[in-house]
Amino acid sequence: MNDKEYSTKTLLKRFLPYYKSHKGVLFTDLFCASLTTLCELVLPMIIRYLTDTGMNDIASLSIAIVGRLSLLYLALRCIDCLANYYMADMGHVMGAAMETDMRRDAYAHLQKLSNTYYNNTKVGQIMGRITNDLFDVTEFAHHCPEEFFIAAVKAIISFIILSTVNFWLTLIIFIIVPVMAVVCIKLNRRSRKAFAKQRVQIGELNASLEDSLLGQKVVKAFTNEDTEIAKFEKGNLKFYDIKKETYKYMATFQTATRAFDGLMYLMIVFFGGIFLIKGIISAGDLVAYVMYVTTLIATIRRIIEFAEQFQRGLTGIERFLQIMDADIDIFDEPDAIELSDVAGEISFEDVSFEYPDDHNVVFSHLNLIVHKGEKLAIVGPSGGGKTTLCNLIPRFYDIDSGSIKIDGQDIRRFTLKSLRKNIGIVQQDVYLFSGTVMENILYGNPDASRQDAIDAAKKAGADDFITELKDGYDTYVGERGVKLSGGQKQRISIARVFLKNPPIMILDEATSALDNESEFAVAQSLNKLSEGRTTITIAHRLSSIKNSDRILVLTDKGITEEGTHDELMALKGIYYDFYTMADRLK
């Protein structure tokens, strides 16, 4: 996981392009914000005029003048209400649209990341970054330009108006603002670090919770409920401590701003009182000063209240960028071409590979040719590289040196999509998506018809048990297919590959986790599936590969034995030991 830290300037620079497709709404929102600000700024001038006129020349203050001022203010208030409605509605819609755009981009980027990224990143952390962390972006995207725009307009116009009334009192009041800004910025930096810790910890909590709930059968089987509760409580308390730290910084920030509020009012009372006594300002001027400063302080308070939201938004953007900046290790070359009309010959030429995260060397100068339409089986001890070898063909990982070719062309010449489209994989650990049986089969080819999916299920030997389910092909399989047996899930996964109809097949211990009856049914389906295709089978149950065209024994030293079942048995080497050991264990 990329935990790079970004400056506020960088975060805002990377975030601004998301306004591009919504700039019409943004500018309209800011225009409405200026209208609401106008209404607030005109009121003190109306009150100032009424106060000075009433105290100095009450006779000149007629009902007509009061009426016109009231109508003016009523019109401004109507405009204010309409503008505020637009800001509250379309402003938030704009923020939600930007959040949606960012979540789309994050998910699309996640699809491009390699297995190495997922091997080193907790799913709970990823989920937190593209869900919870982006919730705050809606408010941030809407309020950030709005609040700062309103604050800037009020500060500038208030300064201009008040300077025309009394420059020195205005200067005394406004000199406090930059000092207040410096203090607030420093306190905000601390708050942001605390919010970042909070986000990381909630991701850890999500990951822990997901792990525990998905493994709840194991938890119950080993009666480790108390252990899991203790583990969760430890993470929960750590989150509580981080939140305490966050609120401490918030309290310091709010107290500091309240102190500056009081200081501004104190300046008005002290210097305003002295200027009033000396006749430098009028009573109406002083009232206007109080109202403008109150408006200014109310704006500052809004920014203070927004400060927490601002920090949450920046933290969400930062964690979003940490996903977007995660390196794409495996990608299409600029001149990549589509792989089509595959015959099915696969060759490994002087291939060396080590895992990029732990630098565990798996292959060194490996050479292998799998002929067109050949049924090749790979056996060997755990850790010998059987699954890794198969993962290199669809480029789940990229090799360090040498080349892997299909029909004589390096697989890196082909687009990833076309390469993987021509390879079917059936694994031991079947993954079914939450949905219906039909939806899971159609995953092999979303453009296929329902009848095509049923035909694929028949070829996989799955149609009989599917039709006996409560809702047949429309039966909900539960999360990860929990409502089905291992054999049923495996046959659905085989049907999925039948529907895909690829020229190259990889069977990764597809029957090793099944009982004998299920194994026999699945084995029949796999035999049908492999007909006319280049098939690579990884097997622990050696009885299932006796009829393979060729068998390889792969160890940490490379390919140590090669031949048919009979040839390898006659050799009385590693394969012979594996096979006879399996017989003894029956």
C-alpha positions in Angstrom: 0.0 0.0 0.0 1.3 3.4 -1.0 1.3 5.6 2.2 2.9 8.7 0.6 2.0 12.0 2.2 1.0 15.0 0.1 1.1 18.7 0.7 -2.2 20.6 0.8 -1.1 22.4 -2.4 -0.6 19.1 -4.2 -3.9 17.6 -3.0 -5.8 20.7 -4.2 -4.0 20.7 -7.5 -4.8 17.0 -8.1 -8.4 17.5 -7.0 -9.2 20.6 -9.1 -9.5 18.8 -12.5 -12.6 17.0 -11.1 -14.4 20.4 -11.2 -13.9 20.6 -15.0 -17.0 18.7 -16.0 -19.1 20.5 -13.4 -17.7 24.1 -13.9 -21.2 25.4 -15.0 -22.7 24.3 -11.6 -19.6 25.6 -9.7 -19.7 29.1 -11.2 -23.5 29.3 -10.7 -23.0 28.2 -7.1 -20.4 30.9 -6.5 -22.6 33.5 -8.1 -25.4 32.4 -5.8 -23.0 32.6 -2.9 -22.2 36.2 -3.9 -25.9 37.0 -3.9 -26.4 35.7 -0.3 -23.3 37.7 0.7 -24.7 40.9 -0.8 -27.9 40.5 1.4 -25.8 40.2 4.6 -23.6 43.2 3.7 -26.4 45.6 2.8 -28.3 45.2 6.1 -25.6 47.0 8.3 -25.7 49.9 5.9 -29.5 50.1 6.1 -29.3 50.0 10.0 -26.5 52.6 10.0 -28.6 55.0 7.8 -31.7 54.6 10.0 -29.7 55.0 13.2 -27.8 58.2 12.1 -30.9 59.7 10.5 -33.0 58.9 13.5 -30.5 60.5 16.0 -29.5 63.5 13.9 -32.7 64.4 11.8 -35.7 62.4 12.8 -38.0 64.6 10.8 -36.3 63.6 7.5 -37.0 59.9 8.2 -40.4 59.3 6.6 -42.6 56.2 6.4 -42.0 56.1 2.7 -38.2 55.9 3.1 -38.6 53.2 5.7 -41.0 51.3 3.4 -38.6 51.6 0.4 -35.7 50.3 2.6 -37.9 47.4 3.8 -38.9 46.5 0.3 -35.3 46.6 -0.8 -34.3 44.3 2.1 -37.3 42.0 1.3 -36.3 41.7 -2.3 -32.7 40.9 -1.2 -34.0 38.2 1.2 -36.1 36.6 -1.6 -33.0 36.5 -3.8 -31.1 35.1 -0.8 -33.6 32.3 -0.3 -33.5 31.3 -4.0 -29.8 31.4 -4.1 -29.4 29.4 -0.9 -31.8 26.8 -2.3 -29.6 26.3 -5.4 -26.5 26.1 -3.3 -28.0 23.5 -0.9 -29.4 21.4 -3.7 -27.2 21.6 -6.8 -24.0 22.4 -4.8 -24.4 19.1 -3.0 -25.3 17.3 -6.2 -22.1 18.6 -7.8 -20.1 17.3 -4.8 -21.8 13.9 -5.0 -21.1 13.8 -8.8 -17.4 14.5 -8.2 -17.3 11.8 -5.4 -18.9 9.4 -7.9 -16.3 10.3 -10.6 -13.4 9.8 -8.1 -14.8 6.4 -7.0 -15.2 5.3 -10.6 -11.5 6.3 -11.3 -10.3 4.6 -8.2 -12.1 1.4 -9.0 -10.9 1.4 -12.6 -7.3 1.9 -11.4 -7.7 -1.0 -8.9 -8.7 -3.2 -11.8 -5.3 -2.5 -13.4 -3.2 -3.3 -10.4 -1.2 -6.5 -10.2 -1.5 -9.5 -7.9 1.5 -8.1 -6.0 -0.5 -5.1 -4.9 -3.4 -7.2 -3.6 -1.0 -9.6 -1.9 0.3 -6.7 0.2 -2.9 -4.8 0.8 -5.8 -5.5 3.1 -9.2 -5.6 1.3 -10.7 -3.7 4.2 -8.3 -0.8 3.7 -9.1 -0.6 0.0 -12.8 -0.7 0.7 -12.4 2.1 3.2 -10.6 4.3 0.7 -13.2 4.1 -2.0 -16.3 4.2 0.2 -16.0 6.0 3.6 -13.0 8.2 2.7 -14.8 9.6 -0.4 -18.0 10.3 1.5 -16.4 13.5 2.9 -15.4 14.6 -0.6 -19.1 15.5 -1.4 -19.2 18.2 1.4 -15.6 19.2 0.7 -16.2 19.7 -3.1 -19.3 21.8 -2.5 -18.3 23.8 0.6 -14.6 24.4 0.0 -14.9 26.9 -2.9 -18.1 28.3 -1.5 -17.0 29.0 2.0 -13.7 30.5 1.1 -15.3 32.5 -1.7 -17.9 33.9 0.7 -15.2 34.7 3.4 -13.0 36.4 0.8 -15.9 38.6 -0.5 -17.1 39.5 3.0 -13.6 40.3 4.2 -12.8 42.5 1.2 -16.1 44.3 0.9 -16.3 44.8 4.7 -12.8 46.2 4.7 -13.6 48.7 1.9 -16.9 49.8 3.4 -15.5 50.2 6.9 -12.4 51.9 5.7 -14.6 54.7 4.2 -16.2 55.0 7.7 -13.1 55.0 9.8 -9.8 53.7 8.5 -7.9 53.4 11.8 -10.6 51.4 13.6 -10.9 49.2 10.5 -7.1 48.7 10.5 -7.1 47.7 14.2 -9.8 45.1 13.7 -8.5 43.6 10.5 -4.9 43.4 11.7 -6.0 40.6 13.9 -7.3 38.5 10.9 -3.8 37.5 9.5 -2.5 36.6 13.0 -5.6 34.5 13.5 -5.1 32.8 10.1 -1.4 31.9 10.9 -2.5 30.3 14.2 -5.4 28.4 12.6 -3.2 27.0 9.8 -0.7 25.6 12.3 -3.4 24.0 14.4 -5.0 22.6 11.2 -1.8 20.8 10.3 -1.9 18.9 13.5 -5.6 18.1 13.0 -5.0 16.7 9.6 -2.3 14.3 10.8 -4.8 13.1 13.5 -7.5 12.6 10.8 -5.1 10.7 8.7 -4.3 8.3 11.6 -8.1 8.0 12.2 -8.6 6.9 8.5 -5.8 4.3 8.7 -7.2 2.8 11.9 -10.7 2.6 10.6 -9.3 0.7 7.6 -7.6 -1.7 10.0 -10.8 -2.1 11.9 -12.7 -2.9 8.6 -10.0 -5.4 7.6 -10.1 -7.1 11.0 -13.9 -7.2 11.0 -14.0 -8.6 7.5 -11.4 -11.3 8.3 -13.2 -12.4 11.5 -16.7 -12.5 10.0 -15.7 -14.3 6.8 -13.9 -16.9 9.0 -16.7 -17.1 11.6 -17.0 -20.9 11.1 -13.4 -21.4 12.0 -13.8 -19.1 15.0 -16.7 -21.1 16.2 -15.0 -24.4 15.5 -12.0 -23.5 17.7 -14.2 -21.7 20.2 -12.1 -18.5 19.8 -14.9 -16.0 20.1 -13.2 -14.4 23.1 -9.9 -14.1 21.3 -11.6 -12.4 18.3 -13.5 -10.0 20.7 -10.2 -9.2 22.4 -8.5 -8.5 19.1 -11.3 -6.3 17.9 -11.4 -4.5 21.2 -7.7 -3.7 21.0 -8.2 -2.1 17.5 -11.4 -0.4 18.7 -9.7 1.2 21.7 -6.8 2.4 19.5 -9.3 4.1 17.3 -10.9 5.7 20.4 -7.5 7.0 21.5 -6.9 8.5 18.0 -10.3 10.2 18.1 -9.5 11.6 21.5 -6.3 13.1 20.1 -8.3 14.5 17.1 -10.9 16.2 19.4 -8.1 17.6 21.5 -6.7 19.5 18.5 -10.3 20.5 17.5 -10.9 21.9 21.0 -7.6 23.8 20.9 -8.5 25.2 17.4 -12.0 26.3 18.4 -10.8 27.8 21.7 -8.1 29.8 19.8 -10.7 31.2 17.3 -13.1 32.1 20.1 -10.3 34.0 21.8 -9.7 35.9 18.6 -13.4 36.6 18.3 -13.4 38.1 21.7 -10.3 40.2 20.9 -12.0 41.7 17.9 -15.1 42.7 19.9 -12.8 44.1 22.6 -11.1 46.3 20.0 -14.6 47.6 18.9 -15.7 48.3 22.5 -12.4 50.0 23.6 -11.4 52.0 20.5 -15.0 52.4 19.2 -16.0 53.8 22.6 -13.0 56.3 22.6 -13.7 57.4 19.0 -17.4 57.8 19.8 -16.5 60.0 22.8 -14.2 62.1 20.7 -16.8 62.5 17.9 -14.6 60.7 15.4 -17.4 58.2 14.5 -21.2 58.4 14.9 -23.5 56.0 16.7 -24.7 54.6 13.4 -21.0 54.0 12.4 -20.4 52.1 15.6 -23.6 50.0 15.1 -22.5 49.3 11.5 -19.0 48.3 12.8 -20.6 45.8 15.3 -22.8 44.3 12.6 -20.0 44.0 10.0 -17.7 42.4 12.6 -20.5 40.1 13.7 -21.0 39.1 10.1 -17.3 38.6 9.6 -17.0 36.6 12.8 -20.0 34.5 11.8 -18.2 33.8 8.5 -15.0 32.9 10.4 -17.1 30.6 12.6 -18.5 28.9 9.5 -14.9 28.3 8.2 -14.0 27.0 11.7 -16.9 24.6 11.6 -15.9 23.7 8.1 -12.2 23.2 9.1 -12.9 19.7 10.4 -14.8 18.9 7.2 -11.9 20.5 5.3 -9.4 18.2 7.0 -11.6 15.2 6.5 -11.9 16.0 2.8 -8.2 16.5 2.3 -7.5 13.2 4.1 -10.0 11.5 1.9 -8.4 13.0 -1.2 -5.0 12.0 0.0 -6.0 8.4 0.6 -7.7 8.4 -2.9 -4.5 9.6 -4.5 -2.5 6.9 -2.7 -4.6 4.4 -4.7 -4.4 6.4 -7.9 -0.6 6.6 -7.6 -0.1 2.9 -6.9 2.2 1.7 -9.7 0.6 -0.4 -12.5 3.2 -3.1 -12.8 1.6 -5.0 -15.7 0.3 -3.1 -18.6 -0.2 -3.1 -22.4 2.8 -2.0 -24.4 2.2 1.0 -26.7 2.3 -1.2 -29.8 0.4 -4.2 -28.3 -1.8 -6.2 -30.7 -4.9 -8.4 -30.3 -4.3 -12.1 -29.8 -6.6 -14.1 -32.1 -6.8 -17.4 -34.0 -4.8 -19.1 -31.2 -3.4 -22.6 -32.1 -2.3 -23.1 -28.5 1.5 -23.8 -28.5 3.1 -22.3 -25.3 6.8 -22.0 -24.9 9.0 -20.9 -21.9 12.4 -19.7 -23.1 15.1 -19.1 -20.6 12.5 -17.8 -18.1 13.7 -16.4 -14.7 11.2 -15.1 -12.1 11.2 -14.0 -8.5 8.3 -12.4 -6.6 8.8 -8.6 -6.5 7.7 -8.1 -2.9 9.8 -10.7 -1.1 12.4 -11.5 -3.9 11.8 -15.2 -3.5 13.4 -16.8 -6.6 11.0 -19.4 -8.2 12.5 -20.0 -11.6 16.0 -19.7 -13.1 16.5 -20.2 -16.8 13.4 -22.4 -17.2 12.7 -23.9 -20.7 9.5 -25.7 -21.6 7.3 -26.2 -24.7 3.6 -27.2 -24.4 2.5 -28.4 -27.8 -0.8 -27.4 -29.5 -3.7 -29.5 -28.1 -1.4 -31.3 -25.7 -2.6 -32.4 -22.2 0.3 -31.5 -20.0 0.3 -32.3 -16.2 2.6 -30.7 -13.7 3.3 -32.4 -10.3 5.8 -31.7 -7.6 6.2 -30.7 -4.0 4.6 -27.6 -2.5 6.6 -24.5 -3.2 8.1 -25.9 -6.4 6.4 -23.2 -8.6 3.6 -25.1 -10.2 0.9 -22.5 -9.7 3.4 -19.7 -10.3 4.3 -21.1 -13.7 0.6 -21.1 -14.7 0.1 -17.6 -13.3 2.9 -16.3 -15.6 1.0 -17.4 -18.8 -1.9 -14.9 -18.4 0.6 -12.3 -17.0 -0.7 -12.2 -13.5 3.0 -11.5 -12.9 5.7 -10.5 -15.4 8.9 -12.5 -15.7 12.3 -11.0 -14.9 14.1 -12.3 -18.0 13.6 -14.6 -20.9 10.2 -14.9 -22.7 6.9 -16.7 -22.7 5.4 -17.2 -26.2 2.1 -18.3 -27.5 2.3 -19.6 -31.1 5.8 -18.2 -31.4 5.0 -14.7 -30.3 6.0 -13.1 -26.9 2.9 -12.7 -24.7 4.0 -9.1 -23.9 3.2 -8.2 -27.6 -0.5 -8.9 -26.9 -3.1 -6.7 -25.1 -3.8 -8.1 -21.6 -7.5 -8.3 -22.4 -7.1 -10.4 -25.5 -4.4 -12.6 -23.9 -6.6 -13.5 -20.9 -9.7 -13.9 -23.1 -8.0 -16.8 -24.7 -7.0 -18.6 -21.5 -9.5 -20.4 -19.2 -8.6 -21.1 -15.6 -10.3 -23.5 -13.2 -8.9 -23.3 -9.7 -9.2 -25.3 -6.5 -10.6 -22.4 -4.6 -13.7 -21.5 -6.6 -14.9 -18.0 -6.4 -18.6 -17.4 -7.1 -20.1 -13.9 -7.0 -23.0 -13.0 -4.8 -25.9 -13.5 -7.3 -27.8 -16.3 -9.1 -26.4 -19.4 -10.7 -27.2 -17.9 -14.2 -25.3 -14.7 -13.4 -22.3 -16.7 -12.3 -22.2 -18.8 -15.5 -22.8 -15.8 -17.7 -19.7 -14.2 -16.1 -17.7 -16.3 -18.5 -19.2 -14.5 -21.4 -21.6 -11.6 -20.5 -22.8 -11.3 -24.2 -24.0 -15.0 -24.3 -27.7 -15.9 -24.2 -29.4 -17.7 -21.4 -29.7 -20.8 -23.7 -25.9 -20.6 -24.3 -25.3 -20.6 -20.5 -27.7 -23.6 -20.1 -25.8 -25.5 -22.8 -22.5 -24.8 -21.1 -23.9 -26.1 -17.8 -25.0 -29.3 -19.5 -21.5 -29.8 -20.9 -20.1 -29.2 -17.4 -22.5 -31.8 -15.9 -24.1 -29.1 -13.8 -27.6 -28.9 -15.4 -29.1 -31.8 -13.4 -28.3 -30.4 -10.0 -29.1 -26.8 -11.0 -32.6 -27.7 -12.2 -33.2 -29.4 -8.8 -32.4 -26.2 -6.9 -35.3 -24.2 -5.5 -35.3 -21.6 -8.3 -33.2 -23.5 -10.9 -30.8 -21.2 -12.7 -32.2 -18.2 -10.9 -31.3 -19.6 -7.4 -29.3 -17.2 -5.3 -26.0 -18.8 -4.4 -25.2 -16.7 -1.4 -21.9 -14.8 -0.7 -19.1 -16.7 -2.4 -21.5 -19.5 -3.3 -22.0 -20.5 0.4 -25.3 -22.3 -0.3 -23.7 -24.8 -2.7 -21.4 -27.8 -2.1 -17.8 -27.8 -3.3 -18.6 -30.1 -6.2 -21.5 -27.9 -7.3 -19.5 -24.7 -7.1 -16.7 -26.3 -9.1 -19.0 -27.5 -11.9 -20.6 -24.0 -12.1 -17.1 -22.6 -12.5 -16.4 -25.2 -15.3 -19.6 -24.2 -17.0 -18.4 -20.6 -16.8 -15.2 -21.6 -18.7 -17.2 -23.7 -21.2 -19.1 -20.5 -22.0 -15.9 -18.6 -22.4 -14.6 -21.3 -24.8 -10.9 -20.5 -24.6 -8.2 -22.4 -26.7 -5.9 -22.7 -23.7 -6.9 -24.2 -20.4 -5.2 -24.1 -17.0 -6.6 -26.5 -14.3 -5.0 -25.6 -11.0 -5.7 -28.5 -8.6 -9.4 -28.3 -9.6 -10.5 -31.5 -7.9 -8.1 -31.8 -4.9 -10.6 -30.3 -2.4 -13.6 -32.6 -3.4 -14.9 -35.8 -2.1 -14.6 -38.9 -4.3 -18.1 -38.7 -5.8 -17.8 -35.0 -6.6 -14.3 -35.6 -7.9 -15.5 -38.2 -10.4 -18.3 -35.9 -11.7 -16.0 -32.9 -11.9 -13.2 -35.0 -13.6 -15.7 -36.0 -16.3 -16.6 -32.4 -16.9 -12.9 -31.4 -17.0 -12.2 -34.1 -19.6 -14.9 -32.7 -21.8 -13.6 -29.2 -21.3 -10.0 -30.1 -22.2 -11.0 -31.8 -25.5 -9.3 -30.0 -28.5 -7.6 -27.5 -26.2 -4.0 -27.0 -25.0 -4.4 -28.0 -21.3 -2.1 -27.6 -18.4 -3.2 -29.5 -15.3 -1.7 -29.1 -11.8 -2.6 -32.1 -9.6 -2.0 -33.5 -6.2 -4.2 -36.5 -6.9 -2.0 -38.3 -9.4 -4.6 -40.8 -10.4 -6.4 -37.9 -12.3 -3.5 -37.3 -14.6 -2.5 -40.9 -15.6 -3.8 -40.4 -19.1 -2.1 -37.0 -19.7 0.0 -36.8 -22.9 3.0 -35.7 -20.8 3.8 -35.2 -17.1 6.4 -32.9 -15.7 7.9 -33.1 -12.2 8.6 -29.5 -11.1 10.7 -28.8 -8.0 12.7 -25.8 -6.7 15.5 -27.0 -8.9 13.3 -26.8 -12.1 11.9 -29.6 -14.3 13.6 -32.7 -12.9 11.5 -35.4 -14.6 9.4 -35.5 -17.8 7.5 -38.3 -19.6 4.3 -40.3 -19.7 2.9 -42.0 -16.6 4.4 -45.3 -17.6 7.8 -43.8 -18.4 8.0 -42.0 -15.1 6.9 -45.0 -13.1 9.6 -47.1 -14.9 12.1 -44.3 -14.0 11.4 -44.9 -10.3 12.3 -41.3 -9.3 10.3 -38.5 -7.6 7.1 -39.2 -9.6 7.3 -42.9 -8.7 7.7 -42.0 -5.0 4.7 -39.6 -5.1 2.5 -42.1 -6.9 3.3 -45.1 -4.6 3.0 -42.9 -1.5 -0.5 -41.9 -2.7 -1.3 -45.6 -3.1 -0.1 -46.4 0.4 -2.3 -43.6 1.8 -5.5 -44.9 0.2 
